[in-house]
Amino acid sequence: MHVSPDPITTPEQAARERGTLLDFIARGLVCTMASAWGDGHGEPSEEALTKARPVADDYLAAYEEWLVQRAATNAAAGPHEGSA
């Protein structure tokens, strides 16, 4: 299944989306570590999420950088045969 989100058109929307992604990534990191340590799958504490957020930010920044580089590479390559 392919989902196409509504385009982000303002800096405020981009900031909200980035914050949401950071929260999801941080929550996933905390839950993964808790599972690995055998702490169960309870709701992560605010302290754990606060500590995980900088790591999540690093992952998201690297992903954003990759996306920008990929877009530049695709733009430099020009249109592909068969694309409409």
Contacts in CASP RR format, 6 or more apart in sequence:
PFRMAT RR
TARGET T0000
AUTHOR 0000-0000-0000
METHOD contacts of the structure
MODEL  1
MHVSPDPITTPEQAARERGTLLDFIARGLVCTMASAWGDGHGEPSEEALT
KARPVADDYLAAYEEWLVQRAATNAAAGPHEGSA
8 14 0 8 1.000
8 17 0 8 1.000
18 60 0 8 1.000
21 56 0 8 1.000
21 60 0 8 1.000
22 53 0 8 1.000
22 56 0 8 1.000
22 57 0 8 1.000
22 60 0 8 1.000
23 49 0 8 1.000
23 53 0 8 1.000
23 56 0 8 1.000
25 52 0 8 1.000
25 56 0 8 1.000
25 59 0 8 1.000
25 60 0 8 1.000
26 49 0 8 1.000
26 52 0 8 1.000
26 53 0 8 1.000
26 55 0 8 1.000
26 56 0 8 1.000
27 44 0 8 1.000
27 49 0 8 1.000
27 52 0 8 1.000
28 52 0 8 1.000
29 52 0 8 1.000
29 55 0 8 1.000
29 56 0 8 1.000
30 44 0 8 1.000
30 48 0 8 1.000
30 49 0 8 1.000
30 52 0 8 1.000
31 41 0 8 1.000
31 44 0 8 1.000
34 40 0 8 1.000
34 41 0 8 1.000
34 42 0 8 1.000
34 44 0 8 1.000
34 48 0 8 1.000
35 41 0 8 1.000
44 52 0 8 1.000
END
